[in-house]
Amino acid sequence: MFFENRVDAGEKLASRLGAYADRKDVIVLGIPRGGVPVAFEVAAALGALLDVFVSRKLGVPGQEELAFGAIASGGVRILDRELIEAVGIRHAEVERITANVRKELERREKLYRGSRQPLVVQGKTVILVDDGIATGSSMRAAIEGLRQMKPARVVVAVPVAPLDTCNQLRSKVDELICPYQPETFYAIGQFYDDFRQVSDEEVTELLRRAARPAESPASPSAPVTDIVEEASLESFPASDAPGWTQTQKESAMIPDRKSKTNGIEVEIGMDAGRVVLEGILELPQDTRGVVLFAHGSGSGRHSPRNQYVARTLRSAGIGTLLFDLLTREEELKDQVTAELRFDIPFLANRLKDATRWLMLRPEMKGMRLGYFGASTGAAAALVAAAELPNMVEAIVSRGGRPDLAGKALPAVAAPTLLIVGGDDEPVIGMNQDALAELRCEKKLVIVPGATHLFEEPGTLEEVARLAAEWFTQYLVQPSHARAQAAKGRE
């Protein structure tokens, strides 16, 4: 890890931007959501105005972590025509996805600013800030959109980005500031110790504080997320905290991985080709169940969405193992060739190896085991569960592709919960088809208003709640549930 959290990243980034301090012509724009806490620190250090510039990637259907383009404020759209052709996305589908993402972009802009008008950037020096850059598609869309607003100078400032991405972007801006440019890059979150998801409420609050700093009793260098973390739960219970959002209250009650759990960081040595997969195993005291997270391609143990769900499970007394199904080298290769992301047997074998490794650990004696799968990881979880019927006792899929499990579906014995976003139309049908093939205790829950990544307010919290209830029923208190499941299969 190179940054403790986004506050630390913002402070370190600001130290590289001293030439722009105390200048009236400088405006800092953060890219929501994760870029705003970083931009807040930069703006505070430079004495500059802060606003947001919204940019959203366009995800491949069923594999939304993989971007085929992006849109940004001002109506700009960038498309990767080669990728669109390679994965076979039809023109009508591109336009449908664009329209849905544009609605979300407009919603966010209205939510963040309220009645405030965007800052005028014409003739100004604009510093565009994010918490990191991976492929650069969203940042390129933001740059193009910003150029239409005729700033005098565009500076992109991010804490971390791959070396090749920096080289590609440098020609598109007047200056690029990036303190850390690794040649080997897996995901932005791998460079942060704390990379939890930033909520819409936090973005709105940071913008309010930047606009009216005198109203805030907190230090300008301590954003909302840190206020939540530092509050004493004994002296200031989260459920009674005035002015906190529900997400902040829940986060305050969830143990922090570094200091409040007995979590163990482990490197998982596996027999599959003698590879080593990195993972984090955390077992709350007196836990009787543990859940392995099977991520989709392009994601891993640093996924902020799965980390949030994992914290919720641990707060319910359930252990978690977040690990990477692919090595960093395999993930980098897959980003180019796409040969592994839909290789469900390969991913399922990796998950089975991790399961056997975990169950041989001495602390796992008497433990019950479940799978939480996302995207193609959900298919891998179902295939692995069908082949390990005596080990896996519960499964939850978030925005998954269970249909890719194919002939393994009728053989799954573990009670299975499928969770899909109400606006994730193609994936809803895929899950309905898979549900019909399952012969185990099963349930499909559609979360209203949610898209594939459950980024809308309250939707990820609902996923975490549903998962915690399911695993509590079938792992922590399984006797009655197991009897009911067996009765249902008779």
MIVEX-790461 format. One record per residue (C-alpha): residue number from 1; residue in one letter; x, y, z. Coordinates in Angstrom, 1 decimal, padded with zeros to 4 digits. Layout:
<nodes>
NODE pos code   east  north     up
NODE NUM    a      X      Y      Z
...
</nodes>
This chain:
<nodes>
NODE pos code   east  north     up
NODE   1    m  000.0  000.0  000.0
NODE   2    f  001.2  003.5 -000.8
NODE   3    f -001.7  005.6  000.6
NODE   4    e -003.4  005.1  003.9
NODE   5    n -006.7  006.4  002.5
NODE   6    r -008.0  009.1  000.1
NODE   7    v -007.2  011.9  002.6
NODE   8    d -003.6  010.8  002.8
NODE   9    a -003.5  010.5 -001.0
NODE  10    g -004.9  014.0 -001.4
NODE  11    e -002.3  015.5  001.0
NODE  12    k  000.5  013.8 -000.8
NODE  13    l -000.8  014.9 -004.2
NODE  14    a -001.2  018.5 -002.9
NODE  15    s  002.5  018.5 -002.0
NODE  16    r  003.2  018.2 -005.8
NODE  17    l  001.0  021.1 -006.7
NODE  18    g  002.6  023.9 -004.8
NODE  19    a  003.0  026.0 -007.9
NODE  20    y -000.8  026.5 -008.0
NODE  21    a -001.2  027.6 -004.4
NODE  22    d -003.0  030.9 -003.6
NODE  23    r -003.9  031.7 -007.2
NODE  24    k -007.2  033.2 -008.0
NODE  25    d -007.3  031.7 -011.4
NODE  26    v -007.2  028.0 -010.1
NODE  27    i -010.2  025.8 -009.7
NODE  28    v -010.1  022.2 -008.5
NODE  29    l -012.6  019.7 -009.9
NODE  30    g -013.0  016.3 -008.4
NODE  31    i -014.4  013.3 -010.3
NODE  32    p -017.1  011.6 -008.2
NODE  33    r -017.3  009.7 -006.2
NODE  34    g -013.8  008.6 -005.1
NODE  35    g -012.0  011.6 -006.5
NODE  36    v -013.8  014.2 -004.4
NODE  37    p -012.2  013.4 -001.0
NODE  38    v -008.8  013.6 -002.7
NODE  39    a -009.8  016.9 -004.5
NODE  40    f -011.1  018.3 -001.2
NODE  41    e -007.6  017.9  000.3
NODE  42    v -006.0  019.4 -002.8
NODE  43    a -008.3  022.4 -002.8
NODE  44    a -007.9  023.0  000.9
NODE  45    a -004.1  023.0  000.6
NODE  46    l -004.0  025.3 -002.4
NODE  47    g -006.7  027.6 -001.2
NODE  48    a -008.7  027.0 -004.3
NODE  49    l -012.4  026.6 -005.1
NODE  50    l -013.8  023.1 -005.4
NODE  51    d -016.4  021.6 -007.6
NODE  52    v -017.2  018.3 -009.3
NODE  53    f -016.9  017.2 -012.9
NODE  54    v -018.9  014.0 -013.5
NODE  55    s -017.6  011.3 -015.8
NODE  56    r -019.0  007.8 -016.1
NODE  57    k -017.8  004.7 -017.8
NODE  58    l -019.9  002.6 -020.1
NODE  59    g -019.7 -001.0 -019.1
NODE  60    v -019.9 -004.2 -021.2
NODE  61    p -023.3 -005.9 -020.5
NODE  62    g -022.8 -008.6 -017.9
NODE  63    q -019.2 -007.5 -017.3
NODE  64    e -019.7 -003.8 -016.3
NODE  65    e -016.2 -003.5 -014.8
NODE  66    l -014.9 -003.6 -018.4
NODE  67    a -015.5 -000.3 -020.0
NODE  68    f -016.2  000.1 -023.7
NODE  69    g -016.4  003.9 -023.4
NODE  70    a -017.3  006.8 -021.2
NODE  71    i -019.4  009.9 -021.0
NODE  72    a -018.8  013.2 -019.2
NODE  73    s -020.5  016.5 -018.3
NODE  74    g -021.2  018.5 -021.4
NODE  75    g -022.6  015.6 -023.5
NODE  76    v -019.2  014.2 -024.4
NODE  77    r -019.0  010.4 -025.3
NODE  78    i -015.9  008.4 -026.0
NODE  79    l -016.3  004.8 -027.5
NODE  80    d -013.7  002.1 -027.9
NODE  81    r -014.8  000.8 -031.3
NODE  82    e -012.4 -002.1 -031.3
NODE  83    l -013.7 -003.5 -028.0
NODE  84    i -017.3 -003.0 -029.0
NODE  85    e -016.7 -005.0 -032.2
NODE  86    a -014.6 -007.6 -030.3
NODE  87    v -017.3 -008.4 -027.7
NODE  88    g -020.2 -008.0 -030.2
NODE  89    i -022.2 -005.1 -028.6
NODE  90    r -024.9 -004.0 -031.0
NODE  91    h -025.5 -000.3 -031.8
NODE  92    a -028.9 -000.3 -030.1
NODE  93    e -027.4 -001.7 -027.0
NODE  94    v -024.6  000.9 -027.0
NODE  95    e -027.3  003.7 -027.2
NODE  96    r -029.4  002.1 -024.5
NODE  97    i -026.5  001.8 -022.1
NODE  98    t -025.4  005.4 -022.9
NODE  99    a -028.9  006.7 -022.2
NODE 100    n -029.1  004.9 -018.8
NODE 101    v -025.7  006.1 -017.8
NODE 102    r -026.5  009.6 -018.9
NODE 103    k -029.5  009.6 -016.6
NODE 104    e -027.3  008.6 -013.7
NODE 105    l -024.8  011.3 -014.6
NODE 106    e -027.4  014.0 -014.6
NODE 107    r -028.9  012.7 -011.4
NODE 108    r -025.5  013.0 -009.7
NODE 109    e -024.8  016.5 -010.9
NODE 110    k -028.2  017.7 -009.6
NODE 111    l -027.7  015.8 -006.3
NODE 112    y -024.2  017.1 -005.6
NODE 113    r -024.8  020.7 -006.3
NODE 114    g -028.4  021.2 -005.4
NODE 115    s -029.3  024.7 -006.4
NODE 116    r -025.7  025.8 -006.8
NODE 117    q -024.5  026.5 -010.3
NODE 118    p -021.3  024.9 -011.7
NODE 119    l -018.2  027.0 -011.3
NODE 120    v -017.3  029.0 -014.4
NODE 121    v -014.0  027.5 -015.7
NODE 122    q -013.6  029.5 -018.9
NODE 123    g -010.2  031.2 -018.9
NODE 124    k -009.2  029.5 -015.6
NODE 125    t -006.6  026.9 -014.8
NODE 126    v -008.5  023.7 -013.9
NODE 127    i -006.9  020.9 -011.9
NODE 128    l -008.9  017.7 -012.6
NODE 129    v -008.5  015.2 -009.7
NODE 130    d -009.4  011.6 -009.2
NODE 131    d -008.3  008.9 -006.7
NODE 132    g -006.4  007.1 -009.5
NODE 133    i -006.7  006.1 -013.1
NODE 134    a -006.8  002.5 -014.5
NODE 135    t -007.6  002.4 -018.3
NODE 136    g -008.1  006.2 -018.6
NODE 137    s -011.4  006.0 -020.5
NODE 138    s -013.4  008.0 -018.0
NODE 139    m -010.6  010.5 -017.6
NODE 140    r -010.3  011.0 -021.4
NODE 141    a -014.1  011.7 -021.5
NODE 142    a -013.7  014.2 -018.7
NODE 143    i -010.8  016.0 -020.4
NODE 144    e -012.8  016.2 -023.7
NODE 145    g -015.8  017.5 -021.8
NODE 146    l -013.8  020.0 -019.9
NODE 147    r -012.1  021.3 -023.1
NODE 148    q -015.5  022.3 -024.4
NODE 149    m -015.9  024.7 -021.5
NODE 150    k -012.8  026.6 -022.7
NODE 151    p -010.4  026.7 -019.7
NODE 152    a -007.1  028.4 -020.1
NODE 153    r -005.2  025.3 -018.9
NODE 154    v -006.1  021.7 -017.9
NODE 155    v -004.0  019.9 -015.3
NODE 156    v -004.8  016.3 -014.4
NODE 157    a -003.7  015.3 -010.9
NODE 158    v -004.0  011.8 -009.6
NODE 159    p -002.1  009.9 -006.9
NODE 160    v -001.6  006.7 -008.9
NODE 161    a -002.0  005.5 -012.5
NODE 162    p -000.2  002.9 -014.8
NODE 163    l  002.9  004.2 -016.5
NODE 164    d  001.4  003.5 -020.0
NODE 165    t -001.9  005.3 -019.2
NODE 166    c  000.0  008.4 -018.0
NODE 167    n  002.0  008.4 -021.2
NODE 168    q -001.2  008.2 -023.3
NODE 169    l -002.9  011.0 -021.3
NODE 170    r  000.0  013.4 -021.1
NODE 171    s -000.4  014.6 -024.7
NODE 172    k -004.1  015.5 -024.0
NODE 173    v -003.5  017.9 -021.2
NODE 174    d -001.3  020.9 -020.4
NODE 175    e  000.2  019.1 -017.4
NODE 176    l -000.1  015.7 -015.7
NODE 177    i  000.8  015.2 -012.1
NODE 178    c  001.0  011.6 -010.8
NODE 179    p  003.4  010.8 -007.9
NODE 180    y  003.2  007.0 -008.5
NODE 181    q  003.3  005.4 -011.9
NODE 182    p  003.8  001.7 -011.6
NODE 183    e  004.5 -000.5 -014.6
NODE 184    t  002.6 -003.4 -013.1
NODE 185    f -000.9 -002.2 -012.3
NODE 186    y -003.8 -004.4 -011.1
NODE 187    a -006.4 -002.1 -009.7
NODE 188    i -006.5  001.4 -008.0
NODE 189    g -007.5 -000.1 -004.7
NODE 190    q -004.3 -002.2 -004.4
NODE 191    f -002.4  001.1 -003.6
NODE 192    y -004.7  002.1 -000.8
NODE 193    d -005.0  000.5  002.7
NODE 194    d -008.5  001.9  003.0
NODE 195    f -010.4  002.1 -000.3
NODE 196    r -013.9  001.9  000.9
NODE 197    q -016.8  003.2 -001.3
NODE 198    v -017.6  006.9 -001.1
NODE 199    s -021.3  007.7 -000.8
NODE 200    d -023.2  010.4 -002.5
NODE 201    e -023.9  012.0  000.9
NODE 202    e -020.2  012.3  001.6
NODE 203    v -019.6  014.0 -001.8
NODE 204    t -022.4  016.5 -001.1
NODE 205    e -021.1  017.2  002.4
NODE 206    l -017.6  017.8  001.2
NODE 207    l -018.8  020.2 -001.5
NODE 208    r -020.9  022.1  001.1
NODE 209    r -017.9  022.3  003.5
NODE 210    a -015.6  023.6  000.7
NODE 211    a -018.2  026.2 -000.3
NODE 212    r -018.8  027.3  003.4
NODE 213    p -015.8  026.2  005.4
NODE 214    a -016.8  028.4  008.3
NODE 215    e -019.9  026.3  008.9
NODE 216    s -017.9  023.1  009.6
NODE 217    p -016.6  022.5  013.1
NODE 218    a -014.2  019.9  011.7
NODE 219    s -010.7  020.5  010.4
NODE 220    p -010.6  021.1  006.6
NODE 221    s -008.2  018.1  006.4
NODE 222    a -010.7  015.7  008.1
NODE 223    p -013.5  014.8  005.7
NODE 224    v -016.7  013.1  006.6
NODE 225    t -015.3  009.5  006.3
NODE 226    d -012.6  010.2  008.9
NODE 227    i -015.1  011.8  011.3
NODE 228    v -017.0  008.5  011.2
NODE 229    e -013.9  006.4  011.8
NODE 230    e -012.6  008.5  014.7
NODE 231    a -015.9  008.8  016.7
NODE 232    s -016.0  006.6  019.8
NODE 233    l -018.9  004.1  019.5
NODE 234    e -019.2  003.9  023.3
NODE 235    s -019.5  007.6  023.9
NODE 236    f -021.4  008.5  020.6
NODE 237    p -023.4  005.5  019.3
NODE 238    a -023.8  005.6  015.5
NODE 239    s -027.6  005.0  015.8
NODE 240    d -027.9  008.3  017.7
NODE 241    a -025.4  010.4  015.7
NODE 242    p -027.1  013.6  014.6
NODE 243    g -026.8  014.5  011.0
NODE 244    w -025.2  011.2  009.9
NODE 245    t -026.4  009.3  006.9
NODE 246    q -027.6  005.7  007.2
NODE 247    t -024.5  004.6  005.3
NODE 248    q -022.2  006.5  007.8
NODE 249    k -024.0  005.0  010.8
NODE 250    e -023.7  001.5  009.4
NODE 251    s -020.0  002.0  008.6
NODE 252    a -019.3  003.3  012.1
NODE 253    m -020.7  000.0  013.5
NODE 254    i -018.6 -002.2  011.2
NODE 255    p -015.2 -003.2  012.5
NODE 256    d -012.2 -001.7  010.7
NODE 257    r -010.0 -004.3  009.2
NODE 258    k -006.7 -002.8  010.6
NODE 259    s -007.6 -002.1  014.2
NODE 260    k -010.9 -003.6  015.3
NODE 261    t -010.9 -007.3  014.1
NODE 262    n -008.7 -010.3  014.6
NODE 263    g -008.2 -010.4  010.8
NODE 264    i -005.2 -012.2  009.4
NODE 265    e -003.7 -011.2  006.1
NODE 266    v -002.5 -014.3  004.3
NODE 267    e -000.9 -015.3  001.0
NODE 268    i -002.7 -018.3 -000.4
NODE 269    g -000.3 -020.8 -001.9
NODE 270    m -002.2 -023.1 -004.3
NODE 271    d -001.3 -026.2 -006.2
NODE 272    a -002.9 -025.0 -009.5
NODE 273    g  000.1 -024.3 -011.6
NODE 274    r  002.1 -023.3 -008.5
NODE 275    v  000.7 -019.8 -008.5
NODE 276    v  000.3 -017.7 -005.4
NODE 277    l -002.9 -015.7 -005.0
NODE 278    e -003.1 -012.9 -002.5
NODE 279    g -006.0 -012.8  000.0
NODE 280    i -007.3 -011.4  003.2
NODE 281    l -008.8 -013.8  005.7
NODE 282    e -010.7 -012.2  008.6
NODE 283    l -012.5 -014.2  011.3
NODE 284    p -014.5 -012.4  014.0
NODE 285    q -014.3 -013.8  017.4
NODE 286    d -016.5 -016.9  018.0
NODE 287    t -017.5 -017.0  014.3
NODE 288    r -019.0 -020.3  013.1
NODE 289    g -019.1 -019.5  009.4
NODE 290    v -016.8 -018.0  006.7
NODE 291    v -017.6 -016.7  003.2
NODE 292    l -015.3 -016.8  000.2
NODE 293    f -015.7 -013.9 -002.3
NODE 294    a -015.4 -014.9 -006.0
NODE 295    h -014.8 -011.7 -007.9
NODE 296    g -015.5 -011.0 -011.5
NODE 297    s -012.7 -010.2 -014.0
NODE 298    g -011.2 -006.8 -013.5
NODE 299    s -011.9 -006.9 -009.8
NODE 300    g -010.3 -008.5 -006.8
NODE 301    r -009.9 -008.4 -003.0
NODE 302    h -009.7 -004.6 -003.2
NODE 303    s -013.2 -004.2 -004.8
NODE 304    p -014.8 -001.5 -002.7
NODE 305    r -018.2 -003.0 -003.2
NODE 306    n -017.2 -006.5 -002.0
NODE 307    q -015.2 -005.0  000.8
NODE 308    y -018.3 -003.1  002.0
NODE 309    v -020.4 -006.4  001.9
NODE 310    a -017.5 -008.2  003.7
NODE 311    r -017.5 -005.6  006.5
NODE 312    t -021.3 -006.0  006.9
NODE 313    l -020.9 -009.8  007.1
NODE 314    r -018.2 -009.5  009.8
NODE 315    s -020.4 -007.1  011.8
NODE 316    a -022.9 -010.0  011.8
NODE 317    g -020.3 -012.4  013.1
NODE 318    i -019.4 -014.1  009.8
NODE 319    g -015.8 -014.5  008.6
NODE 320    t -014.7 -013.5  005.2
NODE 321    l -011.9 -014.4  002.7
NODE 322    l -011.4 -011.9 -000.1
NODE 323    f -008.8 -013.0 -002.6
NODE 324    d -007.9 -012.7 -006.3
NODE 325    l -008.9 -015.5 -008.6
NODE 326    l -006.1 -014.4 -011.0
NODE 327    t -002.5 -013.4 -010.4
NODE 328    r -001.6 -009.9 -011.3
NODE 329    e  000.2 -011.1 -014.5
NODE 330    e -002.9 -013.1 -015.5
NODE 331    e -005.2 -010.1 -014.9
NODE 332    l -002.9 -007.8 -017.0
NODE 333    k -002.9 -010.4 -019.8
NODE 334    d -006.7 -010.9 -019.6
NODE 335    q -007.2 -007.1 -020.0
NODE 336    v -005.7 -007.5 -023.4
NODE 337    t -006.8 -011.0 -024.5
NODE 338    a -010.1 -011.5 -022.5
NODE 339    e -009.3 -015.2 -022.5
NODE 340    l -009.8 -015.8 -018.8
NODE 341    r -012.7 -013.6 -017.7
NODE 342    f -015.3 -016.0 -019.2
NODE 343    d -013.4 -019.2 -018.6
NODE 344    i -015.8 -020.4 -015.9
NODE 345    p -014.2 -023.9 -015.4
NODE 346    f -010.8 -022.2 -014.9
NODE 347    l -012.2 -019.8 -012.4
NODE 348    a -014.2 -022.5 -010.6
NODE 349    n -011.0 -024.6 -010.2
NODE 350    r -009.2 -021.7 -008.7
NODE 351    l -012.1 -021.2 -006.2
NODE 352    k -012.1 -025.0 -005.4
NODE 353    d -008.4 -024.9 -004.7
NODE 354    a -008.8 -021.9 -002.4
NODE 355    t -011.7 -023.6 -000.6
NODE 356    r -009.6 -026.8  000.0
NODE 357    w -006.7 -024.6  001.2
NODE 358    l -009.0 -022.7  003.6
NODE 359    m -010.7 -025.8  005.1
NODE 360    l -007.3 -027.3  006.0
NODE 361    r -006.4 -024.3  008.2
NODE 362    p -006.6 -025.2  011.9
NODE 363    e -008.8 -022.2  012.7
NODE 364    m -011.4 -023.5  010.3
NODE 365    k -012.3 -026.6  012.4
NODE 366    g -016.0 -026.8  012.8
NODE 367    m -016.6 -023.9  010.4
NODE 368    r -019.4 -023.7  007.8
NODE 369    l -018.5 -022.3  004.4
NODE 370    g -020.4 -020.1  001.9
NODE 371    y -019.6 -018.3 -001.4
NODE 372    f -020.4 -014.7 -002.4
NODE 373    g -020.0 -014.3 -006.2
NODE 374    a -020.1 -011.2 -008.4
NODE 375    s -020.4 -011.0 -012.2
NODE 376    t -018.6 -014.1 -013.7
NODE 377    g -017.4 -015.0 -010.2
NODE 378    a -021.0 -016.0 -009.4
NODE 379    a -020.9 -018.6 -012.2
NODE 380    a -017.6 -019.9 -010.9
NODE 381    a -019.1 -020.1 -007.3
NODE 382    l -022.0 -022.2 -008.5
NODE 383    v -019.8 -024.6 -010.5
NODE 384    a -017.5 -025.0 -007.6
NODE 385    a -020.4 -025.5 -005.2
NODE 386    a -021.9 -028.2 -007.4
NODE 387    e -018.5 -030.1 -007.4
NODE 388    l -018.0 -029.6 -003.6
NODE 389    p -021.5 -030.4 -002.3
NODE 390    n -020.2 -031.4  001.2
NODE 391    m -018.2 -028.2  001.7
NODE 392    v -020.3 -025.3  000.5
NODE 393    e -023.5 -024.6  002.5
NODE 394    a -024.8 -021.3  001.1
NODE 395    i -024.3 -019.0 -002.0
NODE 396    v -025.1 -015.4 -002.7
NODE 397    s -024.8 -013.8 -006.2
NODE 398    r -024.6 -010.0 -006.7
NODE 399    g -025.3 -008.9 -010.2
NODE 400    g -024.0 -012.3 -011.3
NODE 401    r -024.0 -014.4 -014.4
NODE 402    p -025.3 -017.6 -013.0
NODE 403    d -026.5 -018.6 -016.5
NODE 404    l -022.8 -019.2 -017.3
NODE 405    a -022.7 -022.1 -014.8
NODE 406    g -024.7 -024.1 -017.5
NODE 407    k -025.1 -027.8 -016.7
NODE 408    a -023.8 -027.4 -013.2
NODE 409    l -027.0 -025.5 -012.0
NODE 410    p -029.2 -028.5 -011.3
NODE 411    a -026.4 -030.1 -009.3
NODE 412    v -026.0 -027.2 -006.9
NODE 413    a -027.2 -028.3 -003.4
NODE 414    a -026.4 -025.2 -001.4
NODE 415    p -029.2 -022.7 -000.8
NODE 416    t -028.7 -019.9 -003.3
NODE 417    l -029.8 -016.3 -003.3
NODE 418    l -029.6 -014.3 -006.6
NODE 419    i -029.5 -010.5 -006.2
NODE 420    v -030.0 -008.3 -009.3
NODE 421    g -030.5 -004.6 -009.9
NODE 422    g -034.0 -003.6 -011.1
NODE 423    d -032.5 -001.5 -013.9
NODE 424    d -030.0 -004.2 -015.0
NODE 425    e -032.4 -005.5 -017.6
NODE 426    p -030.3 -008.0 -019.6
NODE 427    v -028.9 -009.6 -016.4
NODE 428    i -032.4 -010.0 -014.8
NODE 429    g -033.3 -012.3 -017.6
NODE 430    m -030.1 -014.3 -017.2
NODE 431    n -030.8 -014.8 -013.5
NODE 432    q -034.4 -015.8 -014.1
NODE 433    d -033.3 -018.5 -016.5
NODE 434    a -030.7 -019.7 -014.0
NODE 435    l -033.2 -019.7 -011.2
NODE 436    a -035.4 -022.1 -013.2
NODE 437    e -032.5 -024.5 -013.6
NODE 438    l -031.6 -024.6 -009.9
NODE 439    r -033.0 -027.5 -007.8
NODE 440    c -031.8 -026.3 -004.4
NODE 441    e -033.4 -023.9 -001.9
NODE 442    k -033.4 -020.7 -004.0
NODE 443    k -034.5 -017.1 -004.2
NODE 444    l -034.3 -014.2 -006.6
NODE 445    v -034.4 -010.6 -005.2
NODE 446    i -034.5 -007.6 -007.6
NODE 447    v -033.4 -004.4 -006.0
NODE 448    p -035.5 -001.5 -007.4
NODE 449    g -033.6  001.3 -009.0
NODE 450    a -030.2 -000.5 -009.0
NODE 451    t -027.9 -000.9 -012.0
NODE 452    h -025.4 -003.6 -012.4
NODE 453    l -022.8 -002.2 -009.9
NODE 454    f -025.4 -001.1 -007.3
NODE 455    e -023.9  002.4 -007.2
NODE 456    e -027.3  004.1 -006.5
NODE 457    p -028.0  005.4 -003.0
NODE 458    g -029.0  002.6 -000.6
NODE 459    t -028.7 -000.2 -003.1
NODE 460    l -025.4 -001.7 -002.0
NODE 461    e -026.5 -001.4  001.6
NODE 462    e -029.5 -003.5  000.6
NODE 463    v -027.3 -006.1 -001.1
NODE 464    a -025.2 -006.3  002.1
NODE 465    r -028.3 -006.7  004.3
NODE 466    l -029.7 -009.4  002.2
NODE 467    a -026.4 -011.3  002.1
NODE 468    a -025.9 -011.1  005.8
NODE 469    e -029.5 -012.4  006.4
NODE 470    w -028.9 -015.3  004.0
NODE 471    f -025.6 -016.4  005.4
NODE 472    t -026.8 -016.0  009.0
NODE 473    q -029.7 -018.3  008.2
NODE 474    y -027.7 -021.0  006.5
NODE 475    l -024.3 -020.7  008.1
NODE 476    v -024.7 -019.3  011.6
NODE 477    q -028.1 -020.8  012.4
NODE 478    p -028.3 -023.6  009.8
NODE 479    s -030.1 -026.4  011.6
NODE 480    h -033.7 -025.4  010.9
NODE 481    a -032.8 -023.8  007.5
NODE 482    r -031.0 -027.0  006.4
NODE 483    a -034.0 -029.1  007.4
NODE 484    q -036.3 -026.8  005.5
NODE 485    a -034.0 -027.0  002.4
NODE 486    a -033.9 -030.8  002.5
NODE 487    k -037.7 -030.9  002.8
NODE 488    g -038.1 -028.7 -000.2
NODE 489    r -035.9 -031.0 -002.3
NODE 490    e -038.0 -034.1 -001.4
</nodes>
